[in-house]
């Protein structure tokens, strides 16, 4: 009880210090005992190792010496020159010294080594030494007792060298004379067969065995056949040519046959017989004894391991006991420490969980004056401030979400609503331009062209706002395809080049056209980015400036497209702001059009395609905007352009009273299409309906070749009308083209997947619109002709 009262009076810090000191004392005593036990084990191990070390060393020396002695004898038998007695004697002495030392250890009672086996090993060593000197004596007298080899060498070597020298001279002299290739090959083969003959003869004389004479005879026959082949070619090889070679070969053959006869009578391998029948069995027996010594060492090692294991078990049990005691003491100490801390800490943890779940009304009531009490008070103050902050954040979040939703809805609706009047403005302006072009009167159409340019510019601004809205709402549609990056860039350059000429600027390209770089990109969106960078280079360039477009590889898997201009350049601060939305820097001062969202959209589009965009610039030295895309494949360019996805504009064709139904509720849009057909396709009969219901009634009474349908219709929607068309046998095969002011890519893809043949966005580009109409009418006409032929 006194101990508990003592702990209660301590502060949290004092309790921790006291507990750590007590545990330190326990661990110090335990580790001291463990150190004592391990010292005993270390000394025991040292004694065993010291006792076994000489046995291991001398056993290894004996085995190595035996192997070396055997190697010397083998080399001597193969070499046939002389036995290096100094090295051999040194090796045998080392073997005998090792055996003598092991014999001394074997006579001591502490070592389990067989004295009888060691004495037999000594006897074997002496017998091997005796046979080695016998082999040496036989080889020393070999040249005196058997002069056949010397005589053969004296007779054959000059002939062989003369033959080979003459053959080499013929080859060298005729190498530059443009002899037929088969002749040069035959000469080279003759040299090869002769050198192989000499090689086998050297082996025969060195080993003093007649088995190689078969190979010598084979190569001699091959050489004769090769020589006969060359004779039949009737080529003159000089004074000392093939005839002299034939004479040398015949003389060589006679001398060789004589040597073979003497060789079979006199030469035999007595030294090899001694080695095989006497020396090798002795070495095998010696190996057995030396292996036994190794086995003895292993047994001694196992005995030492058992001793060490028993001592380690004692140390292990002591260590386990120390761990158990330490754990018990740690538990007791921690129990005392946590006795006064657990309850307030649990209360604090529970309160924290409540706050994490969103309950900010939680309060903690803790009595006392220690650190936990101060923590609880700070926690309560934090909760009070969080309540105020949360209320303000909720209000701000609601306002921001509402504002963002209103902005997105406004931009989407504005895009749709602006496209409808723009369709009428641009459409009628294009019709007016076409009428003026067809009018025989010389009327200036400049004002009409300005209307068209301004209308398309306004449409570009609407497109940018719509893209920005989709990016912010994460609803923009990216359709990746495997495309040639350089081909897309070249298309963009050709589009902008006309604008550059009008502004007296020059576009220089340095694209690596030897290779085709394929990447996964949305071709439309990628071209949108490149066109934005190119048009910006035109806008912000100096007067009569140049634009450079380059392609470089960054590593092996990244291609960089760089667009350089000669404008004013950007400061470091401007480079960090240039990709922000609605950031125009000094564009307003220079009267440059735009709303400042193009680069922001480009950055987001490139990142959605797993690429990277950036700028390098210095004030007064122009700018370089670059795009990097990962490459999935690189191949050599075949100078065959990729198929263009842009549909070519059809020439004006004549259709024999083809009927087109246009379902549209806007009067201006109906009138626009009516005027387009009357001016450009007067042969087409246009049927009109302001609602889907009226259109379906017309189709019940009329046969049409193509249906143009607005999607946003009063009453029944365009999609609902399309579904009814596809279940009616009368109308299910008529192609339906959607005509809508909704330019959101996801909407376009959704409509196409539902079965519409094509999707045309407003405002209409007359050439593109007529191209779509003509393609379907031409297809319908071809089908009609095919049916009539049948």
C-alpha positions in Angstrom: 0.0 0.0 0.0 2.9 2.3 0.8 4.3 1.7 -2.7 1.0 2.5 -4.3 0.7 5.7 -2.2 4.3 6.6 -3.2 3.4 6.2 -6.9 0.3 8.2 -6.6 2.3 11.2 -5.3 4.6 11.1 -8.3 4.0 13.1 -11.4 3.7 11.4 -14.8 7.3 12.2 -15.7 8.6 11.0 -12.3 6.7 7.7 -12.7 8.3 7.1 -16.1 11.8 7.8 -14.8 11.4 5.6 -11.8 10.1 2.7 -13.9 13.0 3.0 -16.5 15.6 3.1 -13.7 14.2 -0.1 -12.1 14.1 -1.9 -15.5 17.7 -0.7 -16.2 18.9 -2.3 -13.0 17.2 -5.6 -13.8 18.6 -5.7 -17.3 22.1 -4.8 -16.1 22.2 -7.7 -13.7 20.8 -10.1 -16.2 23.2 -9.1 -19.0 26.1 -9.4 -16.6 25.1 -13.0 -15.9 24.7 -13.7 -19.6 28.1 -12.2 -20.4 29.7 -14.5 -17.8 28.0 -17.6 -19.4 29.1 -16.5 -22.9 32.7 -16.0 -21.8 32.7 -19.6 -20.6 31.3 -20.8 -23.9 33.9 -18.7 -25.8 36.8 -20.2 -23.8 35.6 -23.8 -24.4 35.2 -23.1 -28.2 38.7 -21.7 -28.3 40.2 -24.8 -26.6 38.5 -27.1 -29.0 39.6 -25.1 -32.1 43.2 -24.8 -30.9 43.3 -28.6 -30.4 41.8 -29.4 -33.8 43.7 -26.8 -35.8 47.0 -28.8 -36.3 45.1 -32.0 -37.2 43.1 -30.1 -39.8 46.2 -28.3 -41.2 48.4 -31.3 -41.5 45.6 -33.5 -43.0 45.0 -30.9 -45.7 48.7 -30.6 -46.4 49.0 -34.4 -46.8 46.0 -34.5 -49.2 47.4 -31.6 -51.3 50.9 -33.2 -51.4 49.5 -36.5 -52.6 47.5 -34.8 -55.4 50.6 -32.8 -56.4 52.8 -35.9 -56.6 50.3 -37.7 -58.8 50.0 -34.6 -61.0 53.8 -34.5 -61.5 53.9 -38.1 -62.6 51.0 -37.7 -65.0 52.6 -34.6 -66.6 55.9 -36.5 -67.0 54.3 -39.4 -68.8 52.6 -37.0 -71.2 55.6 -34.7 -71.7 58.3 -37.4 -72.2 61.0 -34.9 -71.5 62.3 -35.1 -68.0 60.9 -35.5 -64.5 61.3 -32.4 -62.4 62.8 -34.2 -59.5 63.3 -31.1 -57.3 59.6 -30.3 -57.2 58.6 -34.0 -56.9 61.0 -34.6 -54.1 59.9 -31.5 -52.3 56.2 -32.6 -52.6 57.0 -36.1 -51.3 59.0 -34.7 -48.4 56.1 -32.5 -47.5 53.8 -35.5 -47.6 56.1 -37.5 -45.4 56.5 -34.6 -42.9 52.7 -34.2 -42.6 52.3 -38.0 -42.0 55.1 -37.9 -39.4 53.4 -35.0 -37.5 50.0 -36.8 -37.6 51.7 -39.9 -36.3 53.1 -37.9 -33.3 49.6 -36.6 -32.6 48.1 -40.1 -33.0 50.3 -41.4 -30.2 48.8 -38.9 -27.7 45.8 -40.1 -25.8 43.7 -37.0 -26.5 43.5 -37.7 -30.3 41.5 -40.4 -31.9 43.7 -41.2 -34.9 44.8 -44.8 -36.1 48.5 -45.3 -35.8 48.4 -48.4 -38.0 46.8 -46.5 -40.9 49.4 -43.7 -40.6 52.2 -46.2 -40.7 50.7 -47.8 -43.8 50.4 -44.4 -45.4 54.1 -43.9 -44.8 54.9 -47.2 -46.5 52.7 -46.3 -49.5 54.6 -43.0 -49.8 57.9 -44.8 -49.9 56.7 -47.3 -52.5 55.3 -44.5 -54.8 58.7 -42.8 -54.5 60.5 -46.0 -55.5 58.2 -46.5 -58.6 58.7 -42.9 -59.6 62.4 -43.2 -59.8 62.0 -46.5 -61.7 59.8 -44.6 -64.3 62.4 -41.9 -64.5 65.1 -44.4 -65.2 63.1 -46.0 -68.0 62.5 -42.6 -69.6 66.2 -41.6 -69.2 67.3 -44.6 -71.2 64.6 -44.4 -73.8 66.5 -42.3 -76.3 69.5 -44.6 -76.1 67.6 -47.9 -76.3 65.2 -46.7 -79.1 66.7 -44.4 -81.7 63.7 -44.9 -84.0 62.1 -41.6 -83.0 65.3 -39.6 -83.6 65.9 -41.3 -87.0 62.3 -40.6 -88.0 62.5 -37.0 -87.0 65.7 -36.5 -88.9 64.2 -37.9 -92.1 60.7 -36.6 -91.9 61.1 -33.0 -90.5 63.1 -31.5 -93.4 60.6 -33.0 -95.9 57.6 -31.7 -94.0 59.1 -28.2 -93.6 60.1 -28.1 -97.3 56.6 -29.2 -98.4 54.9 -26.6 -96.1 57.3 -23.8 -97.1 56.8 -24.5 -100.9 52.9 -24.6 -100.4 53.0 -21.3 -98.5 55.1 -19.7 -101.3 52.6 -20.9 -103.9 49.7 -19.5 -101.9 51.4 -16.1 -101.3 52.6 -15.7 -104.9 49.2 -16.5 -106.4 46.9 -14.7 -103.9 46.9 -11.4 -105.9 46.6 -13.1 -109.4 42.8 -13.4 -109.2 42.8 -17.1 -109.3 39.3 -18.8 -109.1 38.0 -19.0 -105.5 37.8 -22.8 -105.6 41.5 -23.0 -106.5 42.5 -20.8 -103.5 40.2 -22.8 -101.2 41.8 -26.0 -102.4 45.3 -24.7 -101.7 44.2 -23.6 -98.2 42.7 -27.1 -97.6 46.0 -28.7 -98.7 47.8 -26.6 -96.1 45.3 -27.5 -93.4 45.5 -31.3 -94.1 49.3 -31.2 -94.1 49.4 -29.3 -90.8 46.9 -31.8 -89.3 49.1 -34.7 -90.4 52.2 -33.1 -88.7 50.1 -32.5 -85.5 49.1 -36.1 -85.2 52.6 -37.3 -85.9 53.9 -35.1 -83.1 51.3 -36.7 -80.7 52.4 -40.2 -81.8 56.1 -39.5 -81.2 55.4 -37.8 -77.9 53.2 -40.6 -76.4 55.1 -43.4 -78.1 51.7 -45.1 -79.1 50.8 -46.2 -82.6 47.1 -45.5 -82.5 47.5 -42.1 -84.2 49.0 -43.6 -87.3 45.5 -44.2 -88.6 44.7 -40.5 -88.6 48.1 -39.7 -90.1 47.4 -42.1 -93.0 43.9 -40.5 -93.5 45.3 -37.0 -93.8 48.0 -38.2 -96.1 45.3 -39.6 -98.5 43.3 -36.4 -98.2 46.4 -34.4 -99.1 47.1 -36.6 -102.2 43.5 -36.2 -103.4 43.7 -32.4 -103.1 46.9 -32.4 -105.0 45.4 -34.5 -107.8 42.4 -32.1 -108.0 44.8 -29.2 -108.5 46.7 -31.0 -111.2 43.6 -31.6 -113.2 43.0 -27.8 -113.3 46.1 -27.5 -115.6 47.1 -24.2 -113.9 50.8 -23.4 -114.0 52.1 -22.7 -110.4 55.7 -22.1 -111.4 59.0 -24.0 -111.6 58.7 -25.5 -108.1 55.0 -26.1 -108.3 52.7 -29.1 -107.9 55.2 -31.6 -109.3 57.7 -30.8 -106.6 55.0 -31.0 -104.0 54.1 -34.5 -105.3 57.7 -35.6 -105.2 58.2 -34.4 -101.6 54.9 -36.1 -100.5 56.0 -39.5 -102.1 59.4 -39.3 -100.3 57.7 -38.4 -97.1 55.3 -41.4 -97.5 58.2 -43.8 -97.9 60.1 -42.5 -94.9 56.8 -42.6 -92.8 56.1 -46.2 -93.8 59.6 -47.2 -92.7 59.2 -45.4 -89.4 55.9 -47.1 -88.7 57.4 -50.6 -89.3 60.3 -49.9 -86.9 57.9 -48.3 -84.4 55.7 -51.3 -84.2 58.7 -53.6 -83.6 60.6 -51.6 -80.9 58.6 -49.0 -79.0 56.3 -49.7 -76.1 55.2 -48.0 -72.9 56.8 -49.8 -70.0 56.6 -46.6 -67.8 52.9 -46.3 -68.4 52.3 -49.9 -67.4 54.1 -49.3 -64.1 52.0 -46.2 -63.5 48.8 -48.0 -64.2 49.4 -51.3 -62.4 51.5 -50.2 -59.5 51.5 -46.5 -58.8 47.7 -45.7 -59.2 46.5 -48.4 -56.8 48.9 -47.1 -54.2 47.6 -43.6 -54.6 44.0 -44.9 -54.3 44.9 -46.7 -51.0 46.6 -43.5 -49.7 43.5 -41.5 -50.6 41.4 -43.8 -48.5 43.6 -43.3 -45.4 43.7 -39.5 -45.9 39.9 -39.5 -46.2 39.7 -41.5 -42.9 41.6 -38.7 -41.2 39.1 -36.2 -42.5 36.2 -38.3 -41.1 38.0 -38.5 -37.7 38.2 -34.7 -37.8 34.4 -34.5 -38.5 33.7 -36.8 -35.6 35.8 -34.7 -33.3 34.0 -31.6 -34.6 30.6 -33.1 -33.8 31.8 -34.0 -30.3 32.9 -30.4 -29.8 29.5 -29.2 -31.2 27.7 -31.3 -28.6 29.8 -29.7 -25.8 29.0 -26.3 -27.2 25.3 -27.1 -27.6 25.0 -28.1 -24.0 26.6 -24.9 -22.8 24.4 -22.9 -25.2 21.3 -24.6 -23.8 22.3 -23.4 -20.4 22.8 -19.9 -21.7 19.5 -20.0 -23.6 17.5 -21.1 -20.6 19.2 -18.3 -18.6 18.3 -15.8 -21.3 14.7 -17.0 -21.3 14.5 -16.7 -17.5 15.9 -13.2 -17.8 13.3 -12.2 -20.4 10.5 -13.7 -18.2 11.7 -11.8 -15.1 12.0 -8.6 -17.1 8.5 -9.0 -18.5 7.0 -9.6 -15.1 8.8 -6.6 -13.7 7.8 -4.5 -16.7 4.2 -5.6 -16.2 4.3 -4.7 -12.5 5.9 -1.3 -13.1 3.6 -0.5 -16.0 0.6 -1.5 -13.9 1.6 1.0 -11.3 2.2 3.7 -13.8 -1.0 3.2 -15.8 -3.1 2.8 -12.6 -3.5 6.5 -12.3 -3.3 7.3 -16.0 -5.6 4.8 -17.7 -9.0 6.2 -16.8 -8.3 9.8 -17.9 -6.5 8.6 -21.1 -9.5 6.3 -22.0 -11.8 9.2 -21.5 -9.6 11.3 -23.7 -9.4 8.6 -26.4 -13.2 8.1 -26.4 -13.7 11.9 -26.7 -11.3 12.0 -29.6 -13.2 9.2 -31.4 -16.4 11.1 -31.0 -14.8 14.2 -32.5 -13.4 12.1 -35.4 -16.9 11.0 -36.1 -18.1 14.6 -36.3 -19.5 15.1 -32.9 -18.0 18.5 -31.8 -20.3 18.8 -28.7 -18.0 16.4 -26.8 -16.5 17.8 -23.5 -14.1 16.2 -21.0 -14.3 16.5 -17.3 -11.1 15.5 -15.5 -10.1 16.4 -12.0 -6.5 16.8 -10.9 -3.3 18.8 -11.5 -1.1 16.6 -13.6 -0.3 16.6 -17.3 -3.4 14.7 -18.3 -5.6 17.3 -16.8 -3.8 20.1 -18.7 -4.2 18.0 -21.9 -8.0 17.6 -21.2 -8.3 21.4 -20.8 -6.5 22.0 -24.0 -8.7 19.5 -25.8 -11.8 21.3 -24.6 -10.5 24.6 -25.9 -9.6 23.0 -29.2 -13.1 21.6 -29.6 -14.6 25.1 -29.0 -12.5 26.6 -31.7 -13.2 23.7 -34.0 -16.9 24.3 -33.6 -16.5 27.9 -34.7 -14.2 27.0 -37.6 -16.5 24.2 -38.8 -19.5 26.5 -38.9 -17.6 29.0 -41.0 -16.2 26.2 -43.3 -19.6 24.7 -43.9 -21.0 28.1 -44.9 -18.1 28.7 -47.2 -18.3 25.3 -48.7 -22.0 25.6 -49.5 -21.4 29.0 -51.1 -18.5 27.7 -53.2 -20.3 24.6 -54.3 -23.4 26.6 -55.2 -21.3 29.1 -57.1 -19.3 26.4 -59.0 -22.6 24.6 -59.9 -24.1 27.9 -61.1 -21.0 28.7 -63.1 -20.8 25.2 -64.7 -24.6 25.2 -65.5 -24.3 28.8 -66.9 -21.3 27.9 -69.1 -22.9 24.7 -70.4 -26.3 26.4 -71.1 -24.6 29.5 -72.6 -22.6 27.3 -74.9 -25.8 25.6 -76.1 -27.8 28.8 -76.3 -25.0 30.8 -78.2 -24.6 28.0 -80.7 -28.2 28.3 -81.9 -28.1 32.0 -83.0 -24.5 31.5 -84.1 -25.7 28.7 -86.4 -28.1 31.2 -88.1 -25.6 34.0 -88.2 -22.7 31.9 -89.6 -25.0 29.8 -91.8 -26.8 32.7 -93.5 -23.4 34.5 -93.8 -21.9 31.5 -95.6 -25.0 31.2 -97.9 -24.7 34.9 -98.6 -21.0 34.5 -99.4 -21.8 31.7 -101.8 -24.5 33.7 -103.5 -22.1 36.6 -103.9 -19.5 34.3 -105.4 -22.1 33.0 -107.9 -23.4 36.5 -108.7 -22.2 37.8 -111.9 -22.1 41.3 -110.5 -18.8 42.4 -109.1 -19.8 42.9 -105.5 -17.3 43.2 -102.7 -17.9 40.3 -100.2 -15.3 41.6 -97.7 -18.0 42.5 -95.1 -19.6 39.1 -95.3 -16.2 37.4 -94.9 -15.6 39.6 -91.8 -18.9 38.4 -90.4 -17.9 34.8 -91.0 -14.5 35.2 -89.4 -15.9 37.0 -86.4 -18.6 34.3 -86.0 -16.1 31.5 -86.0 -13.9 33.5 -83.6 -16.9 33.8 -81.2 -17.5 30.1 -81.6 -13.9 29.4 -80.7 -14.4 31.4 -77.5 -17.6 29.5 -76.7 -15.7 26.2 -77.3 -12.9 27.3 -74.9 -15.4 28.2 -72.2 -17.2 24.8 -72.6 -13.8 22.9 -72.5 -12.9 24.8 -69.3 -16.2 24.0 -67.7 -15.8 20.3 -68.6 -12.3 20.2 -67.2 -13.3 21.8 -63.9 -16.2 19.3 -63.6 -14.0 16.4 -64.7 -16.5 15.5 -67.5 -14.3 16.1 -70.5 -14.1 13.2 -72.9 -10.7 11.8 -74.0 -10.6 9.0 -76.6 -7.0 7.7 -76.8 -5.8 6.1 -80.0 -2.4 4.9 -81.4 -1.4 7.9 -83.6 1.7 9.2 -85.4 2.6 12.3 -83.4 4.6 14.0 -86.2 1.7 13.5 -88.7 -0.7 15.3 -86.4 1.9 18.1 -85.9 2.4 18.4 -89.7 -1.4 18.8 -90.1 -1.5 21.6 -87.6 1.4 23.4 -89.3 -0.3 23.3 -92.7 -3.5 24.8 -91.1 -1.6 27.7 -89.5 0.8 28.3 -92.4 -1.9 30.3 -94.3 -2.3 32.5 -91.3 1.4 33.0 -91.1 1.7 34.0 -94.7 -1.1 36.6 -94.2 0.9 38.1 -91.3 4.2 38.0 -93.2 5.7 35.4 -90.9 7.6 32.2 -91.7 7.3 28.8 -90.2 10.4 26.6 -90.2 10.2 22.9 -89.3 12.9 20.6 -88.2 11.0 17.3 -87.7 12.8 14.0 -87.7 11.0 12.4 -90.6 13.1 9.3 -90.7 11.1 7.8 -87.9 7.4 7.5 -87.0 6.7 8.1 -83.3 3.4 6.5 -82.1 1.7 7.6 -78.9 -1.7 7.0 -77.2 -3.4 10.4 -77.7 -6.8 11.8 -78.6 -6.0 13.1 -82.1 -8.6 15.9 -82.0 -7.5 17.1 -78.5 -3.8 16.8 -79.3 -4.2 18.9 -82.5 -6.2 21.4 -80.4 -3.2 21.8 -78.1 -0.7 22.1 -81.0 -2.9 24.6 -82.9 -3.2 26.7 -79.7 0.5 26.9 -79.3 1.1 27.7 -83.0 -1.6 30.4 -83.0 -0.2 31.9 -79.8 3.3 32.0 -81.5 1.7 34.0 -84.3 -0.1 36.4 -81.9 2.8 37.1 -79.6 5.6 37.1 -82.2 7.5 40.1 -83.3 6.6 41.8 -86.6 7.8 39.7 -89.6 9.2 37.2 -87.1 9.8 33.5 -87.5 8.4 30.4 -85.9 10.5 27.2 -85.5 8.9 23.8 -84.8 11.3 21.1 -83.8 11.0 17.4 -82.7 13.6 15.9 -80.3 13.8 12.6 -78.4 14.2 13.0 -74.6 15.6 9.7 -73.6 14.3 6.6 -75.5 10.6 6.8 -74.7 9.7 10.5 -74.7 9.3 12.8 -77.8 9.3 16.6 -77.4 7.6 19.0 -79.8 9.1 22.5 -79.3 7.6 25.7 -80.8 9.9 28.7 -80.8 8.8 32.3 -81.4 10.7 35.6 -81.5 8.4 37.6 -79.3 9.1 39.6 -76.1 9.6 36.5 -74.0 8.5 35.9 -70.4 9.9 36.7 -67.0 10.3 34.0 -64.3 7.1 35.1 -62.6 5.2 35.2 -65.9 6.3 31.7 -66.8 4.6 30.4 -63.6 1.4 32.3 -64.3 1.0 31.8 -68.1 -0.9 28.4 -67.7 -3.4 29.9 -65.2 -7.0 30.2 -66.4 -8.0 33.8 -67.6 -4.4 34.9 -67.3 -3.6 37.2 -70.2 -0.4 39.0 -68.9 0.0 42.0 -71.2 -2.2 40.8 -74.0 -4.8 43.6 -73.3 -2.1 46.3 -73.7 -1.2 44.8 -77.1 -4.8 44.4 -78.3 -4.4 40.7 -78.7 -7.8 38.9 -78.8 -8.7 35.9 -76.6 -9.9 35.3 -73.0 -6.8 33.7 -71.6 -7.9 30.1 -71.1 -6.3 28.4 -74.1 -3.0 27.5 -72.4 -4.8 26.3 -69.2 -7.0 24.0 -71.4 -3.9 22.8 -73.3 -2.1 21.9 -70.0 -5.1 19.9 -68.7 -5.6 18.1 -72.0 -2.0 17.1 -72.3 -1.9 15.8 -68.7 -5.1 13.8 -69.3 -3.2 12.1 -72.2 -0.3 11.3 -69.8 2.0 14.0 -71.3 3.6 17.2 -70.0 3.6 20.8 -71.2 5.9 23.7 -70.3 7.7 26.8 -71.4 11.3 28.0 -71.6 11.7 31.7 -72.0 13.8 34.8 -71.2 12.6 38.4 -71.3 13.5 40.0 -74.6 14.7 36.7 -76.3 11.4 35.0 -77.3 9.8 31.8 -75.9 9.7 28.1 -76.4 6.5 26.2 -75.6 7.0 22.5 -75.6 4.9 19.3 -75.3 6.4 15.9 -74.2 4.5 12.7 -74.9 5.5 9.1 -74.0 6.2 6.9 -77.1 4.7 3.4 -77.3 6.4 2.5 -80.6 9.1 3.9 -82.9 9.4 2.6 -86.5 11.2 3.8 -89.7 9.0 6.2 -91.6 7.7 4.7 -94.9 6.7 8.1 -96.5 3.1 6.9 -96.5 0.9 9.3 -94.7 -1.7 8.1 -92.2 -5.3 8.2 -93.4 -6.7 11.6 -92.7 -9.7 11.5 -90.3 -11.1 14.8 -91.8 -13.7 14.0 -94.4 -12.9 15.6 -97.8 -15.4 18.1 -99.1 -17.5 16.6 -101.8 -17.9 18.3 -105.1 -21.4 19.4 -105.9 -23.3 16.3 -107.1 -26.6 15.8 -108.8 -29.2 13.6 -107.1 -32.3 12.5 -108.9 -35.0 14.0 -106.6 -33.6 12.7 -103.4 -35.7 13.6 -100.3 -34.3 14.8 -97.0 -36.5 15.3 -93.9 -35.2 18.0 -91.4 -36.9 17.9 -87.9 -36.0 21.2 -86.2 -38.1 23.5 -83.9 -36.0 26.7 -84.6 -37.3 28.7 -87.5 -34.0 30.2 -88.4 -32.2 26.9 -88.5 -35.0 25.5 -90.8 -34.7 28.5 -93.1 -30.9 28.2 -93.1 -30.9 24.5 -94.3 -33.6 25.4 -96.8 -31.4 28.2 -98.2 -28.3 25.9 -98.2 -30.1 23.3 -100.3 -31.7 25.8 -102.6 -28.3 27.4 -103.4 -26.0 24.3 -103.3 -28.3 21.3 -103.8 -31.4 22.5 -105.6 -32.1 19.0 -106.8 -32.8 17.8 -103.2 -36.4 17.9 -102.0 -36.4 19.2 -98.4 -39.3 18.1 -96.1 -39.6 20.1 -92.8 -41.1 19.3 -89.4 -41.0 21.5 -86.3 -41.7 18.7 -83.9 -40.8 15.0 -83.7 -44.5 14.0 -83.8 -45.0 15.9 -87.1 -41.9 14.3 -88.5 -43.2 10.8 -87.7 -46.5 11.6 -89.5 -44.6 12.8 -92.6 -42.6 9.5 -92.6 -45.8 7.5 -92.5 -46.8 9.1 -95.9 -43.5 9.9 -97.5 -40.4 7.9 -98.4 -37.1 9.8 -97.6 -33.5 9.0 -98.2 -32.0 10.8 -95.1 -33.3 12.3 -91.8 -31.7 15.3 -90.2 -32.9 15.6 -86.6 -32.4 18.1 -83.8 -32.1 16.4 -80.4 -33.6 19.1 -78.2 -37.2 19.2 -79.5 -40.4 20.3 -77.7 -42.5 17.4 -76.6 -41.0 14.2 -77.9 -37.2 14.5 -77.9 -35.0 13.6 -80.8 -33.7 10.4 -79.0 -37.3 9.2 -78.4 -38.2 9.8 -82.0 -35.1 7.9 -83.1 -36.1 4.9 -81.0 -39.5 4.8 -82.7 -37.9 5.0 -86.2 -35.7 2.0 -85.5 -38.7 -0.3 -84.5 -40.7 0.7 -87.6 -40.0 -1.5 -90.6 -40.8 1.4 -93.0 -38.2 3.7 -91.4 -35.7 1.4 -89.6 -33.1 1.5 -92.5 -33.2 5.2 -93.2 -29.9 6.9 -92.0 -30.5 9.4 -89.2 -28.0 12.3 -88.7 -28.1 14.2 -85.4 -27.9 18.0 -85.7 -27.4 19.7 -82.3 -25.9 22.6 -80.5 -24.7 20.3 -77.7 -20.9 20.1 -78.4 -19.9 18.2 -75.3 -17.8 15.2 -76.4 -19.4 12.8 -74.0 -22.8 13.6 -75.4 -21.6 13.2 -79.0 -20.2 9.7 -78.2 -23.3 8.7 -76.3 -25.5 9.6 -79.3 -23.3 7.7 -81.7 -23.4 4.6 -79.6 -27.2 4.8 -79.5 -27.3 4.3 -83.3 -27.2 7.8 -85.0 -25.1 7.5 -88.2 -23.4 10.9 -87.7 -23.4 13.9 -85.3 -23.2 17.4 -86.8 -22.7 20.3 -84.4 -24.1 23.8 -84.7 -23.1 26.3 -86.1 -22.9 24.5 -89.4 -19.9 24.6 -91.6 -21.6 24.4 -95.0 -18.9 22.4 -96.7 -18.7 19.8 -93.9 -22.5 19.7 -93.6 -23.0 19.1 -97.4 -20.2 16.5 -97.3 -22.1 14.5 -94.7 -25.4 14.8 -96.6 -23.8 13.8 -100.0 -22.1 10.8 -98.4 -25.4 9.3 -97.2 -27.3 10.2 -100.4 -24.6 8.8 -102.6 -24.7 5.6 -100.5 -28.5 5.4 -100.8 -28.2 6.0 -104.6 -25.7 3.1 -105.0 -27.9 0.8 -103.0 -30.9 1.7 -105.2 -28.9 1.0 -108.4 -27.8 -2.4 -107.0 -31.4 -3.3 -106.2 -32.6 -2.3 -109.7 -29.8 -4.4 -111.3 -31.0 -7.4 -109.3 
